[in-house]
Amino acid sequence: MGGHASTILVTGAAGFIGAAVAEALMARALPVIGIDNMNDYYAVSLKHARLERITARHGNLFRFQEVDFSEMEALTGALKDADFGAIIHLGAQAGVRYSLENPHAYVASNLAGHVNMLELARARSVRHMVYASSSSVYGGNAKLPFAVEDRADHPVSLYAATKKADELLSETYAHLFRIPLTGLRFFTVYGPWGRPDMAMWKFAERMLSDRPIDVYNQGEMYRDFTYIDDIVSGVLACLDRPPADDGEEKAGGSTKPHALYNIGNNRSEHLMRLIEVLEDACRRKATLNLLPMQPGDVPATYADITALTRDTDYAPSIPIEVGVPRFIDWFRAYHAI
């Protein structure tokens, strides 16, 4: 299958956000080439289930290749006959805590892999590459909400450092090769088909089996929980608006064709409030195992989304009171509980 300029390459296509973005593109009748290395950081069965779902719905528009983009030869080989006009690069080694145990996985995927994707974008002269950064780049910033203008050079985890490095690498490529690039600093994303390593999933799993939940920093945590549909709408809005090579300052401060945005819910929720909403959705009380703060974690995240709203009309619409019950409904159905 060749494809054409309207075809979009999506990395991490078997992942939580990647699968949702791929589906939304195909719902717009845009063909998608998805790549993913299907690693076992969490249950590969969930990744296969996501792929089966989108193939069943949009199979005629979807081509999937299992390939590791941190290996340049494998990447170029897998895509040598593929035509695509833009890239949405969401694949990465995710997770703050795992970066303490397996740093090399992050270096391969998030550093070497990001350079490979930039090289691919350059070789193919794509009109735009949108890539995943993370709210973790803000580190322990005390000023809330986090704005894209804030300095972000004190990461508190290797994961965060790799995401900051991706932004710097992208700035260089935008400067040298004038490739339009947009980095999205995702804030805690949740929803159906989500990730088992995320707090929301762990809480649901334990509450529904009447086991205690681990609550860090004695529950004094705030997170800007963002529902998957809101994230997807933001990603697509950005894809449609490549930053112009006009010398004007972009969101995030670049004068090159490189923009950086926060993409969040613009509502920072107290962790104990999330637990209340989960209790309502699960129809049972949680038993709390209160623990100290974990290394590499931050006490609060809160997205200032002014820039994204100004440039794309992004308007997140799903609060946790709506999103969490949807997640729990999906979770029960997926696990038949």
C-alpha positions in Angstrom: 0.0 0.0 0.0 1.4 3.3 -1.0 -0.7 6.0 0.6 -0.4 9.7 -0.2 -0.1 13.1 1.4 -3.2 12.7 3.5 -1.8 9.5 5.1 -0.6 10.0 8.6 2.2 8.0 10.3 1.3 7.4 14.0 4.0 6.0 16.3 2.9 4.1 19.5 -0.2 3.2 17.6 -0.9 0.3 19.9 -0.6 2.6 22.9 -3.3 4.3 24.8 -3.1 7.8 23.2 -1.7 6.4 19.9 -4.6 4.0 19.3 -7.2 6.7 20.2 -5.5 9.3 17.8 -5.3 6.7 15.0 -9.0 6.0 15.4 -9.9 9.6 15.3 -7.9 10.2 12.2 -9.6 7.3 10.4 -13.0 8.6 11.6 -12.1 11.6 9.4 -11.4 9.2 6.5 -7.6 9.8 6.8 -5.5 6.7 6.1 -3.1 5.8 9.0 0.2 3.8 9.0 0.7 2.7 12.6 4.0 1.5 14.1 4.7 0.1 17.6 7.3 -2.2 19.0 4.7 -3.9 21.2 7.1 -4.0 24.2 6.0 -5.7 27.4 6.3 -2.7 29.8 2.7 -3.6 30.4 0.4 -6.4 29.2 0.9 -6.8 25.4 -2.6 -8.3 25.3 -4.1 -4.8 25.9 -2.0 -3.4 23.0 -3.3 -6.3 20.7 -6.9 -5.6 21.9 -6.6 -1.9 21.0 -5.2 -2.8 17.5 -7.9 -5.4 17.0 -10.6 -2.8 17.9 -9.3 -0.1 15.5 -8.7 -2.7 12.7 -12.3 -4.0 13.1 -13.7 -0.5 12.8 -11.3 1.0 10.2 -9.3 -1.8 8.7 -9.5 -0.5 5.1 -7.7 2.7 6.3 -5.2 1.1 8.7 -1.8 -0.5 8.0 0.2 -1.7 11.0 3.9 -2.5 11.2 5.5 -3.9 14.3 8.8 -2.1 14.4 11.1 -0.4 16.9 11.7 3.2 15.9 14.8 3.3 18.1 16.5 1.1 15.4 17.0 3.3 12.3 17.6 0.5 9.9 14.5 -1.3 10.9 12.4 1.9 10.8 13.5 2.9 7.3 13.1 -0.7 6.1 9.6 -1.0 7.4 8.6 2.3 5.8 10.5 2.2 2.6 7.3 1.7 0.4 5.1 3.9 2.6 4.0 7.4 1.7 2.8 9.8 4.4 2.5 13.5 4.6 2.6 14.0 8.4 3.7 12.2 11.5 2.2 12.0 15.0 5.0 10.7 17.1 3.5 9.4 20.4 5.6 6.3 20.9 7.9 6.4 23.9 9.1 4.5 26.9 6.6 5.9 29.3 6.4 6.1 33.1 8.3 8.1 35.7 8.9 5.3 38.2 10.2 2.7 35.7 12.9 5.2 34.6 14.6 4.6 38.0 15.0 0.9 37.2 15.6 0.8 33.5 17.3 4.0 32.3 18.6 2.5 29.0 15.1 1.8 27.7 14.4 5.6 27.9 17.7 6.5 26.3 17.0 4.1 23.3 13.3 5.0 22.8 13.0 8.6 23.9 16.4 10.0 22.7 17.7 7.8 19.9 14.2 7.1 18.8 13.2 10.8 18.7 16.3 11.6 16.6 15.3 8.8 14.2 11.8 10.2 13.9 13.2 13.7 13.2 15.5 12.2 10.6 12.6 10.4 9.0 10.6 13.7 9.0 13.5 15.4 7.3 14.1 12.7 4.7 10.4 12.7 3.8 9.9 16.5 3.9 6.7 16.0 6.0 4.4 19.0 6.4 4.3 18.6 10.2 5.4 16.3 13.0 3.5 16.5 16.2 5.3 14.8 19.1 4.6 13.9 22.7 6.4 15.7 25.4 5.2 15.6 29.0 4.1 17.7 31.9 7.0 16.1 33.8 9.4 18.5 32.2 8.3 21.1 34.7 10.0 19.1 37.4 9.4 20.5 40.9 8.3 23.9 39.7 6.5 25.6 42.5 4.6 28.1 40.4 1.2 26.8 39.4 -0.3 26.5 36.9 2.6 25.4 34.7 2.9 27.7 31.7 4.9 27.0 28.5 6.9 30.2 29.2 8.1 28.8 32.5 11.7 27.4 32.7 11.9 23.7 32.5 15.5 22.8 33.1 15.3 21.0 36.5 13.8 17.6 35.8 13.3 15.3 38.7 13.3 12.0 36.8 15.2 10.6 33.8 11.9 10.2 32.0 11.4 14.0 32.3 14.9 14.7 31.2 14.4 12.7 28.0 11.3 14.5 27.2 13.0 17.9 27.7 15.8 16.7 25.5 13.3 15.8 22.8 12.1 19.4 22.9 15.7 20.6 22.5 16.4 18.2 19.7 13.3 19.3 17.9 14.2 23.0 18.2 17.5 22.2 16.5 15.8 20.4 13.6 13.3 23.2 13.2 16.3 25.6 13.0 18.5 23.6 10.7 16.0 22.0 8.4 12.9 24.2 8.9 10.7 21.2 9.7 7.4 22.3 11.2 7.2 20.6 14.7 4.8 20.8 17.6 5.6 19.3 21.0 2.7 18.6 23.3 3.2 18.4 27.1 0.6 15.9 28.1 -0.9 16.1 31.6 -2.2 12.9 33.3 -4.3 11.2 30.6 -6.9 8.7 31.5 -10.0 7.0 30.1 -11.2 3.7 28.4 -8.3 1.6 26.9 -5.9 3.4 29.3 -2.6 2.2 30.8 -2.3 -0.3 33.6 0.7 1.5 35.1 -1.3 4.7 35.8 -2.8 5.4 39.2 -6.4 5.5 37.9 -6.1 1.9 36.6 -4.4 0.6 39.7 -7.0 2.3 42.0 -9.9 0.7 40.0 -8.3 -2.7 39.9 -7.7 -2.7 43.7 -11.0 -1.1 44.7 -13.0 -3.5 42.6 -11.3 -6.5 44.2 -11.6 -5.0 47.7 -7.9 -4.4 48.2 -6.3 -1.3 49.7 -4.9 1.4 47.3 -1.5 2.9 47.6 -1.8 6.7 48.1 1.5 8.6 47.9 2.4 11.8 49.8 -0.4 10.9 52.2 -2.9 12.0 49.5 -1.5 15.5 49.2 -1.2 15.3 45.5 -2.8 17.3 42.7 -3.1 16.2 39.1 -4.5 17.7 36.0 -6.5 14.6 34.9 -7.3 14.9 31.2 -9.8 12.6 29.6 -8.6 10.8 26.4 -11.2 12.5 24.1 -10.1 15.9 25.1 -6.5 14.9 24.5 -7.3 13.5 21.0 -9.2 16.7 20.0 -6.1 18.8 21.0 -3.7 16.6 19.1 -5.8 16.8 15.9 -6.3 20.5 16.3 -2.5 20.9 16.4 -1.9 18.6 13.5 -4.1 20.8 11.4 -2.0 23.9 12.3 1.7 23.5 11.6 3.7 26.3 13.0 4.7 28.8 10.3 8.3 29.5 9.4 7.8 33.3 9.6 10.3 34.3 12.3 7.4 35.1 14.7 7.6 33.8 18.3 5.7 30.6 18.8 4.1 29.2 22.0 7.1 28.0 24.0 9.3 30.8 22.8 10.8 29.5 19.5 11.2 31.8 16.5 11.6 28.7 14.3 8.7 26.6 13.1 8.5 24.8 16.4 5.6 25.2 19.0 5.3 23.8 22.5 1.9 23.5 24.2 0.5 22.2 27.4 -2.4 19.9 26.8 -4.4 19.3 30.0 -7.8 19.7 31.5 -7.0 23.1 33.1 -8.4 21.7 36.4 -6.0 20.4 39.0 -7.8 17.9 41.2 -6.9 16.8 44.7 -6.0 13.1 44.7 -8.5 12.5 47.5 -11.3 14.1 45.3 -10.4 11.6 42.6 -10.7 8.8 45.0 -14.2 10.0 46.0 -15.3 10.0 42.4 -13.8 6.5 41.9 -15.7 5.3 45.0 -19.0 6.7 43.6 -18.3 5.0 40.2 -17.2 1.7 41.7 -20.0 1.9 44.4 -17.6 1.0 47.2 -15.3 2.6 49.7 -11.6 2.6 49.2 -9.2 1.4 51.9 -6.2 3.7 51.8 -2.6 2.7 52.3 -1.0 6.1 53.0 2.6 6.3 51.8 5.4 9.0 51.6 6.3 10.7 48.3 8.0 8.6 45.7 11.4 9.5 44.2 11.0 11.3 40.8 7.4 12.2 41.5 6.0 15.7 41.9 3.3 16.9 44.3 1.2 18.8 41.8 0.6 19.3 38.1 -1.7 22.0 36.7 -1.8 23.0 33.0 -2.0 26.5 31.8 -3.6 25.9 28.4 -3.9 29.6 27.4 -1.5 29.2 24.4 -3.2 26.0 23.0 -6.7 27.6 23.4 -5.5 30.8 21.7 -4.0 29.0 18.7 -6.4 26.1 18.2 -9.6 26.9 20.2 -8.8 23.9 22.4 -11.5 23.6 25.1 -11.4 20.5 27.3 -15.0 19.6 28.2 -14.9 16.4 30.3 -14.4 16.7 34.1 -13.5 13.7 36.2 -17.1 13.4 37.4 -18.0 12.4 33.8 -14.7 10.8 32.7 -14.1 8.5 35.6 -17.5 6.7 35.5 -16.9 6.1 31.7 -13.5 4.6 32.5 -14.9 2.4 35.2 -17.7 1.2 32.9 -15.1 0.3 30.3 -12.8 -1.3 32.9 -15.6 -3.6 34.2 -16.5 -4.6 30.6 -12.9 -5.2 29.6 -12.3 -7.4 32.6 -15.8 -8.9 32.7 -16.3 -7.8 36.3 
